[in-house]
Amino acid sequence: MPPGGPHTVKAVQTTTGEGQSIMLEDVLFGDVWLCSGQSNMCFTVKWGQNDSAEIAAAADYPHIRLFTADQVASDSPLYDVESIMQPWSVASPESINGTSHDPISYPFGYFSAVCWFFGRDLYDQLNVPMGLIVSAWGGTGIQAWSPPEVMKACPDTPSDRKRMDSVPRSVTHRYAGEDSWETDVAEHRQHDSALWNAMIHPFVNMTIKGVIWYQGEANAVFNETYVYSCLFPKMIRSWRDGFHRGSGGLTDPVFPFGFAQLSVGSQNYPELRWSQTAGYGYTPNPEMPRVFMSVGMDLWAGREPLNVHIRDKQDVGSRLVLGARSLAYGDSTAIFQGPLPVEVILIPTFKIMNVSYNVSGTLEVRNSSGFQICCSSEEKTCKPQSSMWMDAKIVYHNNIMVTITTAMCAKYITSWRYDWEPVPCRFKQCAVYCKETQLPAPPFKGDIA
């Protein structure tokens, strides 16, 4: 059935000579996207920037349909959604501005801002009806969203109890989400596979176009950056396998999977951002085929309090749309990656280092900060006991390259990194962008031969 509608659908079943029928009205045929993760995916339109205008504009999108699952945990896989926060609804100012049934424990309600802006912008550009499902829970680690085989495949994964016991109670509330440490434990939402069982498994029989994901803050708090690079790619593979088999082969076995890279937050964010890409710094990559990323480290407005919940979810959604257009819909004109470093050349004679980029257009440099070099007393190592990370300013740039000074290091320069800070810059003022697409270069690091 081609995309479109609305249609009236009549289903007829005949048993023992008698017919029974059900008439469904206002039915659309289009694409279904599942939106999952933790509190930044729960974060609703009414909490974001320009909320009043965005809510009012939802009346113009009757061909987008919305569903929000309630927040439930289970120790075994469920085959139906146990509780629904928002049943299937036509997009409207009311349906994207709903309150939670329990505003104290679950303050966001519905509808997810990232999911809405992603689906809305995708609809605007494709004119294909969109069904958007939100199944997300604040403060949760990736292990809760992963089937058991994912943790078995990543042997360094700590147990759920050990994970929670290692985190100071005051820290969990501040950085991982909006709920308390006691709630984490009592409601079992941090148990391995508890949310896969209750909030993802019930959907695997559906045919979906793809998934978008905003999660990782909790694992940064849990100090699990080292294992996230194993867990995340394997979780994606397990979801793909589960939906493909559950839908009888109708869901693509390598369906497109987009994620929002962490924005601003705690000291572990730089390493967690890197682990979100399985240590490549970009997606798609060999470990993460058909995966696209929205870089978000430059979206803190500065005028608002520093918080993991940045209010600008419009840019998160629009950057994800670029990846979806390219990888899900085959649009070769959709450029979804910012400038990526392809070559680093150290020139000791002039005390400079040149970083060349693969950029779909012209390199734009908005400030001179962001780069650091590892100055070491030993060759080919950046061990803390014998080295120091030092800021290195940009002193020159052209359309494809930046030059940074290394004059501050009189020893060996062994490694480099870019925007390796919890808060690299204020709103869209990091150093390196593509002028034509306005997309930022992602955080990156590498060794110097």
C-alpha positions in Angstrom: 0.0 0.0 0.0 1.5 3.4 -1.0 1.9 6.0 1.7 -1.2 8.2 2.3 -4.7 8.3 3.6 -6.8 8.6 5.5 -8.5 5.3 4.6 -11.3 3.2 6.0 -10.2 -0.4 6.5 -12.6 -3.2 7.0 -11.4 -6.5 8.5 -13.6 -9.6 8.1 -13.1 -13.0 9.8 -15.4 -15.9 9.1 -15.7 -18.8 11.5 -18.2 -21.7 11.4 -20.1 -19.9 8.7 -20.5 -16.7 10.6 -18.7 -13.5 9.7 -17.4 -10.9 12.1 -16.0 -7.6 11.0 -14.2 -4.6 12.4 -14.2 -1.2 10.7 -11.2 1.1 11.2 -11.5 4.7 10.2 -8.9 7.5 9.7 -6.1 4.9 8.9 -2.8 6.2 7.4 -0.2 4.2 5.6 3.3 5.4 6.2 6.5 4.9 8.3 6.7 4.0 12.0 9.7 5.3 14.0 10.5 4.1 17.5 12.0 6.8 19.8 13.8 5.5 22.9 16.4 6.3 25.6 16.4 8.2 28.9 15.3 11.6 30.1 16.5 13.6 27.1 14.1 11.5 25.0 11.4 11.9 27.6 11.9 15.7 27.6 8.7 17.1 26.1 7.9 19.9 23.7 6.5 22.1 26.5 9.8 22.0 28.4 11.8 23.2 25.4 12.5 26.4 23.6 9.8 28.3 21.7 7.3 25.9 23.3 4.1 27.8 22.8 4.5 28.3 19.1 5.7 24.8 18.6 2.7 23.4 20.4 0.2 25.5 18.5 1.8 24.5 15.1 1.1 20.8 15.8 -2.4 21.4 14.6 -1.0 21.5 11.0 0.1 17.9 11.2 -2.9 15.5 11.2 -0.9 13.0 9.2 1.5 12.4 12.1 0.2 9.9 14.8 1.7 9.7 18.3 1.9 7.0 21.0 3.7 7.1 24.3 4.3 3.9 26.3 4.2 4.1 30.1 7.3 3.4 32.2 7.3 -0.2 33.3 10.0 -2.7 34.2 9.8 -6.5 34.0 12.2 -9.4 34.8 10.8 -11.3 31.8 9.8 -10.4 28.2 6.3 -9.0 27.9 4.3 -9.6 24.7 2.0 -6.6 25.1 2.4 -3.1 26.5 1.4 -3.4 30.1 0.5 0.3 30.6 0.0 3.2 28.1 0.7 6.8 28.9 -0.7 8.1 25.6 -2.8 5.9 23.2 -2.5 6.5 19.5 -3.5 10.1 18.8 -3.6 12.5 15.9 -1.0 15.2 16.3 -2.5 18.3 17.8 -1.7 21.0 20.4 -3.3 18.7 23.0 -1.6 15.5 22.0 1.9 17.0 22.1 1.2 18.8 25.4 0.0 16.0 27.7 0.7 15.7 31.4 2.0 12.6 33.1 -0.4 10.5 35.3 2.3 10.9 38.0 4.0 14.3 37.7 6.2 13.8 40.7 7.8 10.5 39.7 7.5 11.1 35.9 7.5 14.9 35.4 7.7 15.1 31.6 4.4 13.6 30.4 4.2 13.7 26.5 5.1 14.2 23.8 8.9 13.8 23.4 10.4 16.9 21.8 13.2 15.1 20.0 10.8 12.5 18.6 8.3 15.2 17.6 10.8 17.4 15.8 12.4 14.5 14.1 9.0 13.1 12.8 7.6 16.5 12.0 10.7 17.6 10.0 10.8 14.2 8.2 7.2 14.6 7.3 7.7 18.1 6.0 10.6 16.9 3.7 9.1 13.6 2.6 5.3 14.1 2.8 5.0 10.5 4.1 2.6 9.9 7.1 4.6 9.2 10.3 3.7 7.1 13.3 5.9 8.0 16.3 6.3 5.7 19.3 8.0 6.9 22.4 9.2 4.3 24.9 11.8 6.0 27.2 12.6 6.4 30.9 14.8 8.9 32.6 18.0 8.0 34.4 18.3 4.6 32.9 21.5 2.8 31.7 21.8 1.0 28.4 21.9 -2.4 30.2 18.2 -2.0 31.1 17.3 -1.6 27.4 19.4 -4.5 26.2 18.5 -8.2 25.8 20.5 -10.6 28.1 22.8 -11.7 25.2 24.2 -8.2 24.9 25.7 -8.2 28.4 27.0 -11.8 27.9 28.8 -10.6 24.8 30.4 -7.8 26.8 32.1 -9.6 29.7 33.4 -6.5 31.4 29.8 -5.3 32.1 29.3 -4.9 35.9 26.2 -6.3 37.5 23.2 -4.0 38.0 23.6 -4.0 41.8 27.3 -3.3 41.6 26.7 -0.5 39.1 24.2 1.3 41.4 26.3 0.7 44.5 29.2 2.4 42.9 27.4 5.7 42.3 27.0 8.4 44.9 23.3 9.0 45.5 23.6 12.7 45.1 25.3 12.4 41.7 22.6 10.2 40.2 19.9 12.8 40.7 22.0 15.6 39.3 23.3 14.1 36.1 21.6 10.8 35.1 18.0 11.9 35.2 15.3 13.5 37.3 14.5 10.6 39.7 16.2 9.5 42.9 18.7 6.7 43.6 16.1 5.0 45.8 13.6 5.0 42.9 16.3 3.5 40.6 16.6 0.5 42.9 13.1 0.1 44.2 11.4 0.1 40.8 14.0 -2.2 39.1 14.4 0.1 36.1 18.2 -0.3 36.3 18.0 -4.1 36.3 19.6 -5.7 33.3 17.1 -6.2 30.4 14.2 -4.8 32.5 13.2 -2.2 30.0 13.9 -4.3 27.0 11.5 -6.8 28.4 8.7 -4.3 29.2 9.1 -1.4 26.9 10.7 -2.7 23.7 9.9 -6.4 23.4 6.1 -5.7 23.2 6.7 -3.8 20.0 9.0 -6.3 18.1 6.0 -7.7 16.1 5.5 -4.3 14.5 7.0 -3.3 11.2 9.1 -0.2 11.9 11.1 2.0 9.6 13.8 2.7 12.2 14.8 3.9 15.6 16.2 7.1 17.1 17.9 6.9 20.5 19.0 9.5 23.1 20.8 7.8 26.0 24.2 7.5 27.7 24.0 10.1 30.4 23.4 7.4 33.1 26.3 5.3 31.9 28.6 8.3 32.1 27.5 8.7 35.7 28.1 5.0 36.3 31.6 5.5 34.9 31.0 2.9 32.3 32.5 4.6 29.2 34.9 1.7 28.7 32.1 -0.9 28.3 29.6 1.3 26.4 31.5 0.9 23.2 30.8 -2.8 23.4 27.2 -2.6 24.7 25.9 0.0 22.3 26.7 -1.6 18.9 25.6 -5.0 20.2 22.3 -3.6 21.5 21.6 -2.1 18.1 22.3 -5.5 16.5 20.1 -7.3 19.0 17.2 -4.9 18.4 17.5 -5.3 14.7 17.4 -9.0 15.0 14.5 -8.9 17.4 12.4 -6.6 15.2 13.2 -8.5 12.0 12.3 -11.9 13.4 9.3 -10.5 15.3 7.8 -8.8 12.3 8.1 -12.0 10.1 10.9 -10.4 8.1 9.0 -7.2 7.3 11.3 -4.9 9.3 14.6 -4.5 7.6 17.3 -6.7 9.3 19.6 -3.6 9.3 17.0 -0.9 9.8 18.4 2.6 10.2 19.3 3.6 13.8 20.0 7.2 14.7 21.3 8.5 18.0 21.9 11.8 19.7 25.5 12.2 20.9 25.7 13.5 24.4 25.5 17.3 24.8 26.8 18.8 28.0 27.3 17.3 31.4 29.7 15.5 33.7 33.5 14.8 33.4 32.9 11.4 31.8 31.0 12.9 28.8 34.0 13.2 26.4 34.9 9.5 26.7 31.2 8.4 26.6 30.7 10.4 23.4 33.6 8.6 21.9 32.2 5.2 23.1 28.9 6.1 21.4 30.7 5.7 18.1 32.5 2.5 19.2 35.8 4.4 19.2 35.7 5.6 15.6 34.5 9.2 16.3 31.9 9.0 13.5 29.0 6.8 12.2 28.3 4.8 10.2 31.5 2.7 10.8 32.4 -1.0 10.5 31.0 -1.8 14.0 27.9 0.4 13.4 26.6 0.0 9.8 23.6 2.2 8.8 23.8 4.2 12.1 23.7 8.0 12.0 24.5 10.5 14.7 23.4 14.0 15.7 26.3 15.9 17.3 25.0 17.9 20.2 28.0 19.2 22.2 27.5 22.7 20.8 23.8 23.1 21.6 23.9 24.5 25.2 22.5 28.0 24.9 24.7 29.4 27.7 22.0 31.7 29.0 20.2 28.8 30.5 21.5 26.8 33.6 24.1 24.2 32.7 22.0 21.0 32.6 22.0 17.7 30.7 18.6 18.6 29.5 19.4 21.2 26.8 16.3 23.0 25.7 17.2 23.1 22.0 15.7 19.9 20.8 14.8 21.3 17.4 18.5 21.1 16.2 18.8 17.6 17.7 15.8 16.5 15.6 16.8 18.3 12.4 20.4 16.9 12.5 18.9 13.4 13.0 16.6 14.0 10.0 19.6 14.5 7.7 20.9 11.1 8.7 17.5 9.5 8.2 17.1 11.0 4.8 20.4 9.6 3.7 20.5 6.2 5.3 16.8 5.4 5.6 15.4 7.0 2.4 18.4 7.0 0.1 18.6 10.7 -0.4 22.1 11.3 -1.8 21.7 15.1 -1.4 21.3 14.9 2.4 24.7 15.6 4.1 24.5 14.5 7.7 28.2 14.5 8.8 30.2 17.5 9.8 33.9 17.8 8.9 35.8 14.7 9.7 39.6 14.7 10.3 41.5 12.6 7.7 45.2 13.5 8.2 47.3 15.0 11.0 50.8 16.2 10.2 53.2 17.4 12.8 55.8 20.0 11.6 58.4 20.3 14.4 60.5 22.9 12.6 57.7 25.5 12.7 56.1 24.2 15.9 52.8 23.6 14.3 50.4 20.7 13.5 48.1 20.6 10.4 44.8 18.8 10.7 43.1 18.2 7.4 39.3 17.5 7.1 37.0 15.7 4.7 34.3 18.3 4.5 31.3 18.6 2.2 31.9 22.2 1.3 34.1 24.8 3.0 35.7 24.6 6.4 34.4 27.4 8.8 36.4 28.3 11.9 34.4 30.1 14.6 37.0 30.4 17.3 40.6 29.4 17.9 40.0 27.0 20.9 39.1 23.4 21.2 42.3 21.5 20.3 44.7 19.9 22.8 48.0 18.1 22.4 49.6 15.6 24.7 53.0 16.8 25.7 55.0 13.8 26.9 58.5 13.2 28.3 58.4 9.8 26.6 57.9 8.9 22.9 54.7 7.3 21.7 52.9 7.4 25.0 50.4 9.7 26.8 50.6 8.2 30.2 49.4 10.6 33.0 52.6 10.2 35.0 54.8 11.4 32.2 52.6 13.7 30.1 50.3 16.6 30.2 47.4 17.7 28.0 47.9 21.3 26.8 45.5 23.7 24.9 46.7 24.4 21.4 45.2 27.4 19.6 44.3 27.5 15.9 46.7 30.0 14.2 45.6 29.5 10.6 43.0 27.8 8.5 41.9 27.4 4.9 39.0 25.6 3.2 40.0 22.1 4.3 42.6 22.4 7.0 43.4 24.0 10.4 46.9 24.7 11.7 47.4 24.7 15.4 50.5 25.8 17.4 52.6 23.3 19.3 55.1 25.9 20.6 54.0 25.3 24.2 55.4 21.8 24.2 59.2 21.3 24.3 59.0 17.5 24.5 57.3 14.8 22.5 53.9 15.4 21.1 52.2 12.0 21.1 48.5 12.5 20.8 45.8 15.1 20.0 42.1 15.7 20.7 39.4 18.1 19.8 36.5 19.3 21.9 37.4 16.8 24.7 35.5 18.7 27.4 32.2 18.2 29.3 31.1 21.6 27.9 33.2 22.3 24.8 31.6 25.6 23.8 28.5 27.7 23.9 25.6 27.6 21.4 27.0 26.8 18.0 30.4 28.4 18.8 32.7 25.4 18.8 35.7 25.8 16.5 35.2 23.7 13.3 32.1 23.6 11.2 31.1 23.1 7.6 30.0 26.5 6.2 27.4 25.2 3.8 25.7 22.6 6.1 26.4 24.4 9.4 27.2 21.0 10.9 29.9 20.8 13.5 33.0 18.6 13.5 32.5 15.9 16.1 34.8 15.5 19.1 37.8 13.4 18.0 41.1 12.1 19.2 44.1 10.3 17.8 47.7 9.4 18.2 50.6 11.1 16.3 53.0 8.7 14.6 
